[in-house]
Amino acid sequence: PPIHVAGSTPETIGFALANDLPLLFSLEPPEGRQLTVLRDLAAEDTVRPLLARSSLSRYVVIGRSRDEATRLLDPLLAGIEERRR
């Protein structure tokens, strides 16, 4: 199966670049941080092909209504914030 590198630090993104591995972008806030790091480390002619092979990960909450989805989302957001810290 394809291997994707998940990370947002210059070291992790640099590892992906050095090993020609696609990235798994999460784009958690601050939005776009991974893209900024990538563009700081790589030439533009390297960035476009890498982005074409990379994937984006997002959290999705599904409920029978918007209110139900919001009730399910609130505890998830607290956990995501705690993990980020």
C-alpha positions in Angstrom: 0.0 0.0 0.0 1.2 3.6 -0.5 2.9 5.2 2.4 2.1 8.8 3.4 4.0 10.9 5.9 1.9 12.7 8.4 3.5 15.7 10.1 3.9 19.4 10.2 7.4 20.1 11.4 10.3 21.0 9.0 12.0 17.7 10.0 9.0 15.5 9.1 8.2 17.3 5.9 11.9 17.3 5.0 12.0 13.6 5.6 9.1 13.2 3.2 10.9 15.3 0.6 14.2 13.5 1.0 12.5 10.1 0.5 10.1 11.2 -2.2 7.1 10.2 0.0 3.6 11.9 -0.3 2.3 13.8 2.7 -0.9 13.3 4.6 -2.1 16.8 5.3 -4.4 17.4 8.2 -4.6 21.2 7.9 -5.7 21.6 11.6 -5.5 25.1 12.7 -3.5 27.1 12.0 -4.7 26.3 8.6 -2.0 25.9 6.0 1.0 25.6 8.3 2.0 22.4 6.6 1.9 24.0 3.2 4.0 27.0 4.4 6.6 24.6 5.8 6.6 22.6 2.6 7.0 25.7 0.4 9.8 26.9 2.6 11.7 23.6 2.1 11.1 22.7 -1.5 11.4 24.3 -4.9 8.0 25.1 -6.6 8.7 22.5 -9.3 8.9 19.9 -6.4 5.9 21.1 -4.5 3.3 20.7 -7.2 4.0 17.0 -8.1 4.2 16.2 -4.3 0.9 17.8 -3.6 -0.7 15.9 -6.5 0.3 12.6 -4.8 -0.5 13.7 -1.3 -3.8 13.4 0.6 -5.9 15.5 2.9 -7.4 14.3 6.2 -10.3 16.0 7.8 -12.6 15.3 10.8 -16.2 14.6 9.8 -19.1 14.3 12.2 -22.5 13.0 10.9 -25.8 13.2 12.7 -29.4 13.0 11.9 -29.6 16.8 12.2 -27.2 19.7 12.5 -28.0 19.9 16.2 -27.1 16.2 16.7 -23.9 16.6 14.7 -22.9 19.7 16.8 -23.6 17.7 20.0 -21.3 15.0 18.8 -18.6 17.4 17.6 -18.2 19.4 20.8 -16.5 16.7 22.8 -14.4 15.7 19.8 -13.1 19.3 19.5 -12.1 19.4 23.1 -10.1 16.1 22.6 -8.4 17.4 19.5 -7.4 20.6 21.2 -6.0 18.7 24.2 -4.0 16.3 21.9 -2.6 19.3 20.0 -1.3 20.8 23.3 
